[in-house]
């Protein structure tokens, strides 16, 4: 039983390594800190409140979509790993 656990872990490690090498895997959650916003304003121009609200809404929608995609991927991989029908 112990050998199976090690080989399973090795398989998962190899899958993660392969995914990391073949695919660009950006952060699932996008966030911009206050320092980055301040520097952007200094380099470009001040943003009005409406622009900031729209940006926050777009970021939230994108984050939610990324989380859903990630969860779907993990469910699919889990189903494939345990032999469950999709």
C-alpha positions as CSV (number, residue, x, y, z in Angstrom):
1,X,0.0,0.0,0.0
2,X,2.8,2.4,0.8
3,X,4.4,1.9,-2.6
4,X,1.1,2.8,-4.2
5,X,1.0,6.1,-2.3
6,X,4.5,7.0,-3.3
7,X,3.9,6.1,-7.0
8,X,0.7,8.1,-6.9
9,X,2.5,11.1,-5.4
10,X,5.2,10.7,-8.0
11,X,2.6,10.7,-10.8
12,X,0.9,13.8,-9.4
13,X,4.3,15.5,-9.1
14,X,5.2,14.7,-12.7
15,X,1.8,15.9,-13.9
16,X,2.2,19.2,-12.1
17,X,5.8,19.6,-13.5
18,X,4.6,18.9,-17.0
19,X,1.7,21.4,-16.7
20,X,4.1,24.0,-15.3
21,X,6.5,23.6,-18.2
22,X,4.0,23.4,-21.0
23,X,1.4,26.0,-20.0
24,X,1.6,29.5,-18.8
25,X,-0.1,29.4,-15.5
26,X,-0.9,33.0,-14.3
27,X,-2.3,33.7,-10.9
28,X,-5.8,32.6,-10.3
29,X,-6.6,35.7,-8.2
30,X,-5.6,39.0,-9.7
31,X,-5.1,41.8,-7.2
32,X,-3.4,45.2,-7.4
33,X,-2.0,46.7,-4.2
34,X,-2.2,50.4,-3.3
35,X,1.5,51.0,-4.0
36,X,1.1,49.8,-7.6
37,X,-2.0,51.9,-8.1
38,X,-0.1,55.0,-6.7
39,X,2.9,54.4,-9.0
40,X,0.6,53.9,-12.0
41,X,-1.2,57.2,-11.3
42,X,2.2,59.0,-11.0
43,X,3.4,57.5,-14.3
44,X,0.1,57.9,-16.2
45,X,-2.7,60.0,-14.8
46,X,-5.1,60.0,-11.9
47,X,-8.1,57.7,-12.3
48,X,-11.5,59.0,-11.5
49,X,-13.8,57.1,-9.1
50,X,-15.9,55.7,-12.0
51,X,-12.8,54.1,-13.6
52,X,-11.7,52.6,-10.3
53,X,-15.2,51.1,-9.7
54,X,-15.3,49.6,-13.3
55,X,-11.8,48.2,-12.8
56,X,-12.8,46.6,-9.5
57,X,-15.9,45.1,-11.1
58,X,-13.9,43.7,-14.1
59,X,-11.3,42.3,-11.7
60,X,-13.9,40.6,-9.5
61,X,-15.6,39.0,-12.6
62,X,-12.3,37.8,-13.9
63,X,-11.3,36.4,-10.5
64,X,-14.6,34.6,-10.2
65,X,-14.3,33.1,-13.7
66,X,-10.8,32.0,-13.0
67,X,-11.9,30.3,-9.7
68,X,-14.7,28.5,-11.6
69,X,-12.3,27.3,-14.3
70,X,-9.8,26.1,-11.7
71,X,-12.5,24.2,-9.8
72,X,-13.8,22.6,-13.0
73,X,-10.3,21.5,-13.9
74,X,-9.7,20.1,-10.4
75,X,-13.0,18.2,-10.5
76,X,-12.2,16.8,-14.0
77,X,-8.7,15.7,-12.9
78,X,-10.1,14.2,-9.8
79,X,-12.7,12.2,-11.8
80,X,-10.1,11.1,-14.3
81,X,-7.7,10.1,-11.5
82,X,-10.3,8.0,-9.6
83,X,-11.8,6.6,-12.8
84,X,-15.2,8.2,-12.3
85,X,-17.2,8.8,-15.5
86,X,-17.3,12.4,-16.6
